[in-house]
């Protein structure tokens, strides 16, 4: 007896899954895997849309150097130290 090939191991794995998991486990497993892939793709699309919206919003928000929102490092130190 030599070593088993990958095909032997796959056949043994399928037989074990059918015997111990029942016939309904494999389709359920594959359906869950498909739903996970679809959710992942949907999340990527939503993430890209959010990035596009953020990029559009960043163009309209330009701060002037004289703006009160721009604090000097001394003012930041005073605020941090009390």
mmCIF file of the N, C-alpha and C atoms, coordinates in Angstrom:
data_MODEL
# 
_entry.id   MODEL 
# 
loop_
_atom_site.group_PDB 
_atom_site.id 
_atom_site.type_symbol 
_atom_site.label_atom_id 
_atom_site.label_alt_id 
_atom_site.label_comp_id 
_atom_site.label_asym_id 
_atom_site.label_entity_id 
_atom_site.label_seq_id 
_atom_site.pdbx_PDB_ins_code 
_atom_site.Cartn_x 
_atom_site.Cartn_y 
_atom_site.Cartn_z 
_atom_site.occupancy 
_atom_site.B_iso_or_equiv 
_atom_site.pdbx_formal_charge 
_atom_site.auth_seq_id 
_atom_site.auth_comp_id 
_atom_site.auth_asym_id 
_atom_site.auth_atom_id 
_atom_site.pdbx_PDB_model_num 
ATOM 1   N N  . UNK A 1 1  ? 0.833   -1.188 0.000  1.00 0.00 ? 1  UNK A N  1 
ATOM 2   C CA . UNK A 1 1  ? 0.000   0.000  0.000  1.00 0.00 ? 1  UNK A CA 1 
ATOM 3   C C  . UNK A 1 1  ? 0.873   1.245  0.000  1.00 0.00 ? 1  UNK A C  1 
ATOM 4   N N  . UNK A 1 2  ? 0.599   2.110  -0.913 1.00 0.00 ? 2  UNK A N  1 
ATOM 5   C CA . UNK A 1 2  ? 1.331   3.360  -0.982 1.00 0.00 ? 2  UNK A CA 1 
ATOM 6   C C  . UNK A 1 2  ? 0.528   4.489  -0.366 1.00 0.00 ? 2  UNK A C  1 
ATOM 7   N N  . UNK A 1 3  ? 0.953   5.684  -0.605 1.00 0.00 ? 3  UNK A N  1 
ATOM 8   C CA . UNK A 1 3  ? 0.231   6.837  -0.077 1.00 0.00 ? 3  UNK A CA 1 
ATOM 9   C C  . UNK A 1 3  ? -0.986  7.113  -0.935 1.00 0.00 ? 3  UNK A C  1 
ATOM 10  N N  . UNK A 1 4  ? -1.959  7.724  -0.338 1.00 0.00 ? 4  UNK A N  1 
ATOM 11  C CA . UNK A 1 4  ? -3.186  8.053  -1.057 1.00 0.00 ? 4  UNK A CA 1 
ATOM 12  C C  . UNK A 1 4  ? -3.018  9.372  -1.790 1.00 0.00 ? 4  UNK A C  1 
ATOM 13  N N  . UNK A 1 5  ? -3.683  9.493  -2.933 1.00 0.00 ? 5  UNK A N  1 
ATOM 14  C CA . UNK A 1 5  ? -3.657  10.753 -3.678 1.00 0.00 ? 5  UNK A CA 1 
ATOM 15  C C  . UNK A 1 5  ? -4.733  11.684 -3.113 1.00 0.00 ? 5  UNK A C  1 
ATOM 16  N N  . UNK A 1 6  ? -4.766  12.891 -3.615 1.00 0.00 ? 6  UNK A N  1 
ATOM 17  C CA . UNK A 1 6  ? -5.745  13.874 -3.135 1.00 0.00 ? 6  UNK A CA 1 
ATOM 18  C C  . UNK A 1 6  ? -7.164  13.414 -3.459 1.00 0.00 ? 6  UNK A C  1 
ATOM 19  N N  . UNK A 1 7  ? -7.339  12.720 -4.569 1.00 0.00 ? 7  UNK A N  1 
ATOM 20  C CA . UNK A 1 7  ? -8.675  12.254 -4.954 1.00 0.00 ? 7  UNK A CA 1 
ATOM 21  C C  . UNK A 1 7  ? -9.190  11.203 -3.974 1.00 0.00 ? 7  UNK A C  1 
ATOM 22  N N  . UNK A 1 8  ? -8.317  10.348 -3.489 1.00 0.00 ? 8  UNK A N  1 
ATOM 23  C CA . UNK A 1 8  ? -8.734  9.360  -2.497 1.00 0.00 ? 8  UNK A CA 1 
ATOM 24  C C  . UNK A 1 8  ? -9.217  10.049 -1.226 1.00 0.00 ? 8  UNK A C  1 
ATOM 25  N N  . UNK A 1 9  ? -8.473  11.061 -0.787 1.00 0.00 ? 9  UNK A N  1 
ATOM 26  C CA . UNK A 1 9  ? -8.850  11.771 0.433  1.00 0.00 ? 9  UNK A CA 1 
ATOM 27  C C  . UNK A 1 9  ? -10.161 12.529 0.262  1.00 0.00 ? 9  UNK A C  1 
ATOM 28  N N  . UNK A 1 10 ? -10.378 13.115 -0.920 1.00 0.00 ? 10 UNK A N  1 
ATOM 29  C CA . UNK A 1 10 ? -11.634 13.829 -1.162 1.00 0.00 ? 10 UNK A CA 1 
ATOM 30  C C  . UNK A 1 10 ? -12.826 12.880 -1.143 1.00 0.00 ? 10 UNK A C  1 
ATOM 31  N N  . UNK A 1 11 ? -12.677 11.705 -1.756 1.00 0.00 ? 11 UNK A N  1 
ATOM 32  C CA . UNK A 1 11 ? -13.763 10.730 -1.754 1.00 0.00 ? 11 UNK A CA 1 
ATOM 33  C C  . UNK A 1 11 ? -14.056 10.262 -0.333 1.00 0.00 ? 11 UNK A C  1 
ATOM 34  N N  . UNK A 1 12 ? -13.030 9.990  0.447  1.00 0.00 ? 12 UNK A N  1 
ATOM 35  C CA . UNK A 1 12 ? -13.219 9.577  1.839  1.00 0.00 ? 12 UNK A CA 1 
ATOM 36  C C  . UNK A 1 12 ? -13.902 10.693 2.627  1.00 0.00 ? 12 UNK A C  1 
ATOM 37  N N  . UNK A 1 13 ? -13.506 11.913 2.411  1.00 0.00 ? 13 UNK A N  1 
ATOM 38  C CA . UNK A 1 13 ? -14.112 13.037 3.119  1.00 0.00 ? 13 UNK A CA 1 
ATOM 39  C C  . UNK A 1 13 ? -15.592 13.167 2.785  1.00 0.00 ? 13 UNK A C  1 
ATOM 40  N N  . UNK A 1 14 ? -15.956 13.036 1.517  1.00 0.00 ? 14 UNK A N  1 
ATOM 41  C CA . UNK A 1 14 ? -17.363 13.126 1.115  1.00 0.00 ? 14 UNK A CA 1 
ATOM 42  C C  . UNK A 1 14 ? -18.166 11.995 1.749  1.00 0.00 ? 14 UNK A C  1 
ATOM 43  N N  . UNK A 1 15 ? -17.635 10.790 1.735  1.00 0.00 ? 15 UNK A N  1 
ATOM 44  C CA . UNK A 1 15 ? -18.338 9.649  2.332  1.00 0.00 ? 15 UNK A CA 1 
ATOM 45  C C  . UNK A 1 15 ? -18.547 9.869  3.830  1.00 0.00 ? 15 UNK A C  1 
ATOM 46  N N  . UNK A 1 16 ? -17.537 10.359 4.518  1.00 0.00 ? 16 UNK A N  1 
ATOM 47  C CA . UNK A 1 16 ? -17.650 10.620 5.960  1.00 0.00 ? 16 UNK A CA 1 
ATOM 48  C C  . UNK A 1 16 ? -18.680 11.711 6.222  1.00 0.00 ? 16 UNK A C  1 
ATOM 49  N N  . UNK A 1 17 ? -18.673 12.764 5.412  1.00 0.00 ? 17 UNK A N  1 
ATOM 50  C CA . UNK A 1 17 ? -19.653 13.835 5.592  1.00 0.00 ? 17 UNK A CA 1 
ATOM 51  C C  . UNK A 1 17 ? -21.072 13.339 5.383  1.00 0.00 ? 17 UNK A C  1 
ATOM 52  N N  . UNK A 1 18 ? -21.288 12.522 4.383  1.00 0.00 ? 18 UNK A N  1 
ATOM 53  C CA . UNK A 1 18 ? -22.628 12.007 4.122  1.00 0.00 ? 18 UNK A CA 1 
ATOM 54  C C  . UNK A 1 18 ? -23.070 11.059 5.234  1.00 0.00 ? 18 UNK A C  1 
ATOM 55  N N  . UNK A 1 19 ? -22.177 10.204 5.702  1.00 0.00 ? 19 UNK A N  1 
ATOM 56  C CA . UNK A 1 19 ? -22.547 9.242  6.738  1.00 0.00 ? 19 UNK A CA 1 
ATOM 57  C C  . UNK A 1 19 ? -22.839 9.902  8.079  1.00 0.00 ? 19 UNK A C  1 
ATOM 58  N N  . UNK A 1 20 ? -21.978 10.815 8.494  1.00 0.00 ? 20 UNK A N  1 
ATOM 59  C CA . UNK A 1 20 ? -22.124 11.421 9.820  1.00 0.00 ? 20 UNK A CA 1 
ATOM 60  C C  . UNK A 1 20 ? -22.914 12.720 9.809  1.00 0.00 ? 20 UNK A C  1 
ATOM 61  N N  . UNK A 1 21 ? -22.957 13.391 8.672  1.00 0.00 ? 21 UNK A N  1 
ATOM 62  C CA . UNK A 1 21 ? -23.658 14.668 8.617  1.00 0.00 ? 21 UNK A CA 1 
ATOM 63  C C  . UNK A 1 21 ? -25.022 14.564 7.988  1.00 0.00 ? 21 UNK A C  1 
ATOM 64  N N  . UNK A 1 22 ? -25.304 13.485 7.324  1.00 0.00 ? 22 UNK A N  1 
ATOM 65  C CA . UNK A 1 22 ? -26.573 13.350 6.637  1.00 0.00 ? 22 UNK A CA 1 
ATOM 66  C C  . UNK A 1 22 ? -26.512 13.994 5.272  1.00 0.00 ? 22 UNK A C  1 
ATOM 67  N N  . UNK A 1 23 ? -27.475 13.690 4.436  1.00 0.00 ? 23 UNK A N  1 
ATOM 68  C CA . UNK A 1 23 ? -27.499 14.210 3.068  1.00 0.00 ? 23 UNK A CA 1 
ATOM 69  C C  . UNK A 1 23 ? -27.788 15.694 2.989  1.00 0.00 ? 23 UNK A C  1 
ATOM 70  N N  . UNK A 1 24 ? -28.461 16.249 3.991  1.00 0.00 ? 24 UNK A N  1 
ATOM 71  C CA . UNK A 1 24 ? -28.841 17.663 3.952  1.00 0.00 ? 24 UNK A CA 1 
ATOM 72  C C  . UNK A 1 24 ? -27.745 18.615 4.383  1.00 0.00 ? 24 UNK A C  1 
ATOM 73  N N  . UNK A 1 25 ? -26.690 18.089 4.980  1.00 0.00 ? 25 UNK A N  1 
ATOM 74  C CA . UNK A 1 25 ? -25.631 18.958 5.507  1.00 0.00 ? 25 UNK A CA 1 
ATOM 75  C C  . UNK A 1 25 ? -24.810 19.598 4.390  1.00 0.00 ? 25 UNK A C  1 
ATOM 76  N N  . UNK A 1 26 ? -24.511 18.843 3.358  1.00 0.00 ? 26 UNK A N  1 
ATOM 77  C CA . UNK A 1 26 ? -23.650 19.368 2.291  1.00 0.00 ? 26 UNK A CA 1 
ATOM 78  C C  . UNK A 1 26 ? -24.332 20.517 1.545  1.00 0.00 ? 26 UNK A C  1 
ATOM 79  N N  . UNK A 1 27 ? -25.598 20.371 1.100  1.00 0.00 ? 27 UNK A N  1 
ATOM 80  C CA . UNK A 1 27 ? -26.243 21.516 0.442  1.00 0.00 ? 27 UNK A CA 1 
ATOM 81  C C  . UNK A 1 27 ? -26.367 22.736 1.363  1.00 0.00 ? 27 UNK A C  1 
ATOM 82  N N  . UNK A 1 28 ? -26.642 22.475 2.641  1.00 0.00 ? 28 UNK A N  1 
ATOM 83  C CA . UNK A 1 28 ? -26.745 23.587 3.596  1.00 0.00 ? 28 UNK A CA 1 
ATOM 84  C C  . UNK A 1 28 ? -25.395 24.290 3.749  1.00 0.00 ? 28 UNK A C  1 
ATOM 85  N N  . UNK A 1 29 ? -24.336 23.504 3.812  1.00 0.00 ? 29 UNK A N  1 
ATOM 86  C CA . UNK A 1 29 ? -22.994 24.066 3.925  1.00 0.00 ? 29 UNK A CA 1 
ATOM 87  C C  . UNK A 1 29 ? -22.650 24.915 2.704  1.00 0.00 ? 29 UNK A C  1 
ATOM 88  N N  . UNK A 1 30 ? -22.967 24.401 1.526  1.00 0.00 ? 30 UNK A N  1 
ATOM 89  C CA . UNK A 1 30 ? -22.681 25.142 0.292  1.00 0.00 ? 30 UNK A CA 1 
ATOM 90  C C  . UNK A 1 30 ? -23.533 26.409 0.189  1.00 0.00 ? 30 UNK A C  1 
ATOM 91  N N  . UNK A 1 31 ? -24.797 26.332 0.621  1.00 0.00 ? 31 UNK A N  1 
ATOM 92  C CA . UNK A 1 31 ? -25.669 27.512 0.591  1.00 0.00 ? 31 UNK A CA 1 
ATOM 93  C C  . UNK A 1 31 ? -25.133 28.588 1.536  1.00 0.00 ? 31 UNK A C  1 
ATOM 94  N N  . UNK A 1 32 ? -24.714 28.187 2.722  1.00 0.00 ? 32 UNK A N  1 
ATOM 95  C CA . UNK A 1 32 ? -24.149 29.133 3.681  1.00 0.00 ? 32 UNK A CA 1 
ATOM 96  C C  . UNK A 1 32 ? -22.877 29.774 3.131  1.00 0.00 ? 32 UNK A C  1 
ATOM 97  N N  . UNK A 1 33 ? -22.056 28.967 2.460  1.00 0.00 ? 33 UNK A N  1 
ATOM 98  C CA . UNK A 1 33 ? -20.827 29.502 1.871  1.00 0.00 ? 33 UNK A CA 1 
ATOM 99  C C  . UNK A 1 33 ? -21.154 30.515 0.776  1.00 0.00 ? 33 UNK A C  1 
ATOM 100 N N  . UNK A 1 34 ? -22.161 30.217 -0.052 1.00 0.00 ? 34 UNK A N  1 
ATOM 101 C CA . UNK A 1 34 ? -22.574 31.146 -1.106 1.00 0.00 ? 34 UNK A CA 1 
ATOM 102 C C  . UNK A 1 34 ? -23.122 32.444 -0.540 1.00 0.00 ? 34 UNK A C  1 
ATOM 103 N N  . UNK A 1 35 ? -23.900 32.352 0.522  1.00 0.00 ? 35 UNK A N  1 
ATOM 104 C CA . UNK A 1 35 ? -24.440 33.551 1.157  1.00 0.00 ? 35 UNK A CA 1 
ATOM 105 C C  . UNK A 1 35 ? -23.320 34.396 1.757  1.00 0.00 ? 35 UNK A C  1 
ATOM 106 N N  . UNK A 1 36 ? -22.320 33.740 2.310  1.00 0.00 ? 36 UNK A N  1 
ATOM 107 C CA . UNK A 1 36 ? -21.182 34.474 2.858  1.00 0.00 ? 36 UNK A CA 1 
ATOM 108 C C  . UNK A 1 36 ? -20.407 35.211 1.781  1.00 0.00 ? 36 UNK A C  1 
ATOM 109 N N  . UNK A 1 37 ? -20.226 34.575 0.641  1.00 0.00 ? 37 UNK A N  1 
ATOM 110 C CA . UNK A 1 37 ? -19.519 35.220 -0.472 1.00 0.00 ? 37 UNK A CA 1 
ATOM 111 C C  . UNK A 1 37 ? -20.323 36.407 -0.980 1.00 0.00 ? 37 UNK A C  1 
ATOM 112 N N  . UNK A 1 38 ? -21.644 36.241 -1.112 1.00 0.00 ? 38 UNK A N  1 
ATOM 113 C CA . UNK A 1 38 ? -22.492 37.350 -1.568 1.00 0.00 ? 38 UNK A CA 1 
ATOM 114 C C  . UNK A 1 38 ? -22.457 38.515 -0.587 1.00 0.00 ? 38 UNK A C  1 
ATOM 115 N N  . UNK A 1 39 ? -22.490 38.225 0.701  1.00 0.00 ? 39 UNK A N  1 
ATOM 116 C CA . UNK A 1 39 ? -22.426 39.287 1.708  1.00 0.00 ? 39 UNK A CA 1 
ATOM 117 C C  . UNK A 1 39 ? -21.081 40.005 1.639  1.00 0.00 ? 39 UNK A C  1 
ATOM 118 N N  . UNK A 1 40 ? -20.010 39.263 1.398  1.00 0.00 ? 40 UNK A N  1 
ATOM 119 C CA . UNK A 1 40 ? -18.683 39.869 1.278  1.00 0.00 ? 40 UNK A CA 1 
ATOM 120 C C  . UNK A 1 40 ? -18.623 40.806 0.074  1.00 0.00 ? 40 UNK A C  1 
ATOM 121 N N  . UNK A 1 41 ? -19.158 40.366 -1.064 1.00 0.00 ? 41 UNK A N  1 
ATOM 122 C CA . UNK A 1 41 ? -19.169 41.205 -2.269 1.00 0.00 ? 41 UNK A CA 1 
ATOM 123 C C  . UNK A 1 41 ? -20.009 42.457 -2.053 1.00 0.00 ? 41 UNK A C  1 
ATOM 124 N N  . UNK A 1 42 ? -21.159 42.304 -1.391 1.00 0.00 ? 42 UNK A N  1 
ATOM 125 C CA . UNK A 1 42 ? -22.029 43.445 -1.109 1.00 0.00 ? 42 UNK A CA 1 
ATOM 126 C C  . UNK A 1 42 ? -21.311 44.457 -0.206 1.00 0.00 ? 42 UNK A C  1 
ATOM 127 N N  . UNK A 1 43 ? -20.586 43.947 0.787  1.00 0.00 ? 43 UNK A N  1 
ATOM 128 C CA . UNK A 1 43 ? -19.833 44.817 1.681  1.00 0.00 ? 43 UNK A CA 1 
ATOM 129 C C  . UNK A 1 43 ? -18.740 45.581 0.947  1.00 0.00 ? 43 UNK A C  1 
ATOM 130 N N  . UNK A 1 44 ? -18.093 44.928 -0.011 1.00 0.00 ? 44 UNK A N  1 
ATOM 131 C CA . UNK A 1 44 ? -17.065 45.617 -0.794 1.00 0.00 ? 44 UNK A CA 1 
ATOM 132 C C  . UNK A 1 44 ? -17.672 46.733 -1.631 1.00 0.00 ? 44 UNK A C  1 
ATOM 133 N N  . UNK A 1 45 ? -18.845 46.468 -2.228 1.00 0.00 ? 45 UNK A N  1 
ATOM 134 C CA . UNK A 1 45 ? -19.505 47.492 -3.043 1.00 0.00 ? 45 UNK A CA 1 
ATOM 135 C C  . UNK A 1 45 ? -19.914 48.685 -2.183 1.00 0.00 ? 45 UNK A C  1 
ATOM 136 N N  . UNK A 1 46 ? -20.479 48.411 -0.988 1.00 0.00 ? 46 UNK A N  1 
ATOM 137 C CA . UNK A 1 46 ? -20.888 49.492 -0.096 1.00 0.00 ? 46 UNK A CA 1 
ATOM 138 C C  . UNK A 1 46 ? -19.688 50.291 0.383  1.00 0.00 ? 46 UNK A C  1 
ATOM 139 N N  . UNK A 1 47 ? -18.586 49.606 0.655  1.00 0.00 ? 47 UNK A N  1 
ATOM 140 C CA . UNK A 1 47 ? -17.368 50.284 1.092  1.00 0.00 ? 47 UNK A CA 1 
ATOM 141 C C  . UNK A 1 47 ? -16.857 51.213 -0.002 1.00 0.00 ? 47 UNK A C  1 
ATOM 142 N N  . UNK A 1 48 ? -16.909 50.754 -1.251 1.00 0.00 ? 48 UNK A N  1 
ATOM 143 C CA . UNK A 1 48 ? -16.454 51.587 -2.370 1.00 0.00 ? 48 UNK A CA 1 
ATOM 144 C C  . UNK A 1 48 ? -17.361 52.798 -2.532 1.00 0.00 ? 48 UNK A C  1 
ATOM 145 N N  . UNK A 1 49 ? -18.688 52.617 -2.362 1.00 0.00 ? 49 UNK A N  1 
ATOM 146 C CA . UNK A 1 49 ? -19.621 53.738 -2.454 1.00 0.00 ? 49 UNK A CA 1 
ATOM 147 C C  . UNK A 1 49 ? -19.343 54.760 -1.360 1.00 0.00 ? 49 UNK A C  1 
ATOM 148 N N  . UNK A 1 50 ? -19.058 54.282 -0.138 1.00 0.00 ? 50 UNK A N  1 
ATOM 149 C CA . UNK A 1 50 ? -18.762 55.186 0.971  1.00 0.00 ? 50 UNK A CA 1 
ATOM 150 C C  . UNK A 1 50 ? -17.479 55.962 0.714  1.00 0.00 ? 50 UNK A C  1 
ATOM 151 N N  . UNK A 1 51 ? -16.478 55.298 0.140  1.00 0.00 ? 51 UNK A N  1 
ATOM 152 C CA . UNK A 1 51 ? -15.229 55.991 -0.182 1.00 0.00 ? 51 UNK A CA 1 
ATOM 153 C C  . UNK A 1 51 ? -15.449 57.053 -1.246 1.00 0.00 ? 51 UNK A C  1 
ATOM 154 N N  . UNK A 1 52 ? -16.286 56.736 -2.242 1.00 0.00 ? 52 UNK A N  1 
ATOM 155 C CA . UNK A 1 52 ? -16.579 57.702 -3.297 1.00 0.00 ? 52 UNK A CA 1 
ATOM 156 C C  . UNK A 1 52 ? -17.315 58.918 -2.738 1.00 0.00 ? 52 UNK A C  1 
ATOM 157 N N  . UNK A 1 53 ? -18.276 58.674 -1.839 1.00 0.00 ? 53 UNK A N  1 
ATOM 158 C CA . UNK A 1 53 ? -19.014 59.781 -1.228 1.00 0.00 ? 53 UNK A CA 1 
ATOM 159 C C  . UNK A 1 53 ? -18.091 60.632 -0.362 1.00 0.00 ? 53 UNK A C  1 
ATOM 160 N N  . UNK A 1 54 ? -17.192 59.996 0.368  1.00 0.00 ? 54 UNK A N  1 
ATOM 161 C CA . UNK A 1 54 ? -16.262 60.726 1.223  1.00 0.00 ? 54 UNK A CA 1 
ATOM 162 C C  . UNK A 1 54 ? -15.303 61.565 0.374  1.00 0.00 ? 54 UNK A C  1 
ATOM 163 N N  . UNK A 1 55 ? -14.885 61.040 -0.752 1.00 0.00 ? 55 UNK A N  1 
ATOM 164 C CA . UNK A 1 55 ? -13.972 61.783 -1.626 1.00 0.00 ? 55 UNK A CA 1 
ATOM 165 C C  . UNK A 1 55 ? -14.671 63.008 -2.207 1.00 0.00 ? 55 UNK A C  1 
ATOM 166 N N  . UNK A 1 56 ? -15.963 62.874 -2.534 1.00 0.00 ? 56 UNK A N  1 
ATOM 167 C CA . UNK A 1 56 ? -16.710 64.015 -3.053 1.00 0.00 ? 56 UNK A CA 1 
ATOM 168 C C  . UNK A 1 56 ? -16.894 65.075 -1.976 1.00 0.00 ? 56 UNK A C  1 
ATOM 169 N N  . UNK A 1 57 ? -17.136 64.666 -0.746 1.00 0.00 ? 57 UNK A N  1 
ATOM 170 C CA . UNK A 1 57 ? -17.346 65.591 0.357  1.00 0.00 ? 57 UNK A CA 1 
ATOM 171 C C  . UNK A 1 57 ? -16.070 66.294 0.784  1.00 0.00 ? 57 UNK A C  1 
ATOM 172 N N  . UNK A 1 58 ? -14.916 65.669 0.630  1.00 0.00 ? 58 UNK A N  1 
ATOM 173 C CA . UNK A 1 58 ? -13.651 66.274 1.029  1.00 0.00 ? 58 UNK A CA 1 
ATOM 174 C C  . UNK A 1 58 ? -13.272 67.449 0.154  1.00 0.00 ? 58 UNK A C  1 
ATOM 175 N N  . UNK A 1 59 ? -13.687 67.458 -1.103 1.00 0.00 ? 59 UNK A N  1 
ATOM 176 C CA . UNK A 1 59 ? -13.343 68.541 -2.014 1.00 0.00 ? 59 UNK A CA 1 
ATOM 177 C C  . UNK A 1 59 ? -13.999 69.850 -1.599 1.00 0.00 ? 59 UNK A C  1 
ATOM 178 N N  . UNK A 1 60 ? -15.184 69.784 -1.016 1.00 0.00 ? 60 UNK A N  1 
ATOM 179 C CA . UNK A 1 60 ? -15.892 71.000 -0.652 1.00 0.00 ? 60 UNK A CA 1 
ATOM 180 C C  . UNK A 1 60 ? -15.447 71.551 0.698  1.00 0.00 ? 60 UNK A C  1 
ATOM 181 N N  . UNK A 1 61 ? -14.716 70.802 1.466  1.00 0.00 ? 61 UNK A N  1 
ATOM 182 C CA . UNK A 1 61 ? -14.291 71.240 2.795  1.00 0.00 ? 61 UNK A CA 1 
ATOM 183 C C  . UNK A 1 61 ? -12.830 71.665 2.756  1.00 0.00 ? 61 UNK A C  1 
ATOM 184 N N  . UNK A 1 62 ? -12.616 72.942 2.523  1.00 0.00 ? 62 UNK A N  1 
ATOM 185 C CA . UNK A 1 62 ? -11.256 73.475 2.513  1.00 0.00 ? 62 UNK A CA 1 
ATOM 186 C C  . UNK A 1 62 ? -11.170 74.508 3.632  1.00 0.00 ? 62 UNK A C  1 
ATOM 187 N N  . UNK A 1 63 ? -10.219 74.346 4.530  1.00 0.00 ? 63 UNK A N  1 
ATOM 188 C CA . UNK A 1 63 ? -10.052 75.264 5.651  1.00 0.00 ? 63 UNK A CA 1 
ATOM 189 C C  . UNK A 1 63 ? -9.002  76.315 5.314  1.00 0.00 ? 63 UNK A C  1 
ATOM 190 N N  . UNK A 1 64 ? -9.286  77.538 5.735  1.00 0.00 ? 64 UNK A N  1 
ATOM 191 C CA . UNK A 1 64 ? -8.302  78.612 5.580  1.00 0.00 ? 64 UNK A CA 1 
ATOM 192 C C  . UNK A 1 64 ? -7.300  78.523 6.713  1.00 0.00 ? 64 UNK A C  1 
ATOM 193 N N  . UNK A 1 65 ? -6.130  79.096 6.510  1.00 0.00 ? 65 UNK A N  1 
ATOM 194 C CA . UNK A 1 65 ? -5.125  79.077 7.568  1.00 0.00 ? 65 UNK A CA 1 
ATOM 195 C C  . UNK A 1 65 ? -5.518  79.997 8.717  1.00 0.00 ? 65 UNK A C  1 
ATOM 196 N N  . UNK A 1 66 ? -6.318  81.023 8.440  1.00 0.00 ? 66 UNK A N  1 
ATOM 197 C CA . UNK A 1 66 ? -6.747  81.955 9.476  1.00 0.00 ? 66 UNK A CA 1 
ATOM 198 C C  . UNK A 1 66 ? -7.989  81.449 10.210 1.00 0.00 ? 66 UNK A C  1 
ATOM 199 N N  . UNK A 1 67 ? -8.447  80.304 9.869  1.00 0.00 ? 67 UNK A N  1 
ATOM 200 C CA . UNK A 1 67 ? -9.653  79.746 10.463 1.00 0.00 ? 67 UNK A CA 1 
ATOM 201 C C  . UNK A 1 67 ? -9.414  79.402 11.924 1.00 0.00 ? 67 UNK A C  1 
ATOM 202 N N  . UNK A 1 68 ? -10.430 79.579 12.788 1.00 0.00 ? 68 UNK A N  1 
ATOM 203 C CA . UNK A 1 68 ? -10.266 79.203 14.196 1.00 0.00 ? 68 UNK A CA 1 
ATOM 204 C C  . UNK A 1 68 ? -10.132 77.688 14.391 1.00 0.00 ? 68 UNK A C  1 
ATOM 205 N N  . UNK A 1 69 ? -10.477 76.930 13.395 1.00 0.00 ? 69 UNK A N  1 
ATOM 206 C CA . UNK A 1 69 ? -10.353 75.479 13.515 1.00 0.00 ? 69 UNK A CA 1 
ATOM 207 C C  . UNK A 1 69 ? -8.885  75.054 13.502 1.00 0.00 ? 69 UNK A C  1 
ATOM 208 N N  . UNK A 1 70 ? -8.024  75.891 12.977 1.00 0.00 ? 70 UNK A N  1 
ATOM 209 C CA . UNK A 1 70 ? -6.599  75.592 12.915 1.00 0.00 ? 70 UNK A CA 1 
ATOM 210 C C  . UNK A 1 70 ? -5.940  76.180 14.168 1.00 0.00 ? 70 UNK A C  1 
ATOM 211 N N  . UNK A 1 71 ? -5.592  75.346 15.098 1.00 0.00 ? 71 UNK A N  1 
ATOM 212 C CA . UNK A 1 71 ? -4.958  75.790 16.335 1.00 0.00 ? 71 UNK A CA 1 
ATOM 213 C C  . UNK A 1 71 ? -3.455  75.563 16.236 1.00 0.00 ? 71 UNK A C  1 
ATOM 214 N N  . UNK A 1 72 ? -2.696  76.488 16.823 1.00 0.00 ? 72 UNK A N  1 
ATOM 215 C CA . UNK A 1 72 ? -1.245  76.333 16.801 1.00 0.00 ? 72 UNK A CA 1 
ATOM 216 C C  . UNK A 1 72 ? -0.840  75.260 17.817 1.00 0.00 ? 72 UNK A C  1 
ATOM 217 N N  . UNK A 1 73 ? 0.385   74.836 17.718 1.00 0.00 ? 73 UNK A N  1 
ATOM 218 C CA . UNK A 1 73 ? 0.864   73.779 18.625 1.00 0.00 ? 73 UNK A CA 1 
ATOM 219 C C  . UNK A 1 73 ? 0.906   74.293 20.063 1.00 0.00 ? 73 UNK A C  1 
ATOM 220 N N  . UNK A 1 74 ? 1.171   75.620 20.268 1.00 0.00 ? 74 UNK A N  1 
ATOM 221 C CA . UNK A 1 74 ? 1.171   76.173 21.611 1.00 0.00 ? 74 UNK A CA 1 
ATOM 222 C C  . UNK A 1 74 ? -0.217  76.137 22.226 1.00 0.00 ? 74 UNK A C  1 
ATOM 223 N N  . UNK A 1 75 ? -1.247  76.443 21.426 1.00 0.00 ? 75 UNK A N  1 
ATOM 224 C CA . UNK A 1 75 ? -2.610  76.410 21.923 1.00 0.00 ? 75 UNK A CA 1 
ATOM 225 C C  . UNK A 1 75 ? -3.035  74.969 22.273 1.00 0.00 ? 75 UNK A C  1 
ATOM 226 N N  . UNK A 1 76 ? -2.573  74.025 21.472 1.00 0.00 ? 76 UNK A N  1 
ATOM 227 C CA . UNK A 1 76 ? -2.884  72.623 21.731 1.00 0.00 ? 76 UNK A CA 1 
ATOM 228 C C  . UNK A 1 76 ? -2.219  72.158 23.032 1.00 0.00 ? 76 UNK A C  1 
ATOM 229 N N  . UNK A 1 77 ? -0.969  72.604 23.281 1.00 0.00 ? 77 UNK A N  1 
ATOM 230 C CA . UNK A 1 77 ? -0.272  72.257 24.509 1.00 0.00 ? 77 UNK A CA 1 
ATOM 231 C C  . UNK A 1 77 ? -0.964  72.836 25.725 1.00 0.00 ? 77 UNK A C  1 
ATOM 232 N N  . UNK A 1 78 ? -1.404  74.099 25.622 1.00 0.00 ? 78 UNK A N  1 
ATOM 233 C CA . UNK A 1 78 ? -2.101  74.729 26.737 1.00 0.00 ? 78 UNK A CA 1 
ATOM 234 C C  . UNK A 1 78 ? -3.403  74.000 27.046 1.00 0.00 ? 78 UNK A C  1 
ATOM 235 N N  . UNK A 1 79 ? -4.106  73.630 26.008 1.00 0.00 ? 79 UNK A N  1 
ATOM 236 C CA . UNK A 1 79 ? -5.377  72.936 26.201 1.00 0.00 ? 79 UNK A CA 1 
ATOM 237 C C  . UNK A 1 79 ? -5.147  71.557 26.823 1.00 0.00 ? 79 UNK A C  1 
ATOM 238 N N  . UNK A 1 80 ? -4.090  70.892 26.431 1.00 0.00 ? 80 UNK A N  1 
ATOM 239 C CA . UNK A 1 80 ? -3.813  69.553 26.945 1.00 0.00 ? 80 UNK A CA 1 
ATOM 240 C C  . UNK A 1 80 ? -3.342  69.600 28.395 1.00 0.00 ? 80 UNK A C  1 
ATOM 241 N N  . UNK A 1 81 ? -2.583  70.636 28.763 1.00 0.00 ? 81 UNK A N  1 
ATOM 242 C CA . UNK A 1 81 ? -2.025  70.734 30.102 1.00 0.00 ? 81 UNK A CA 1 
ATOM 243 C C  . UNK A 1 81 ? -2.946  71.451 31.078 1.00 0.00 ? 81 UNK A C  1 
ATOM 244 N N  . UNK A 1 82 ? -3.955  72.080 30.587 1.00 0.00 ? 82 UNK A N  1 
ATOM 245 C CA . UNK A 1 82 ? -4.910  72.712 31.500 1.00 0.00 ? 82 UNK A CA 1 
ATOM 246 C C  . UNK A 1 82 ? -4.720  74.125 31.596 1.00 0.00 ? 82 UNK A C  1 
# 
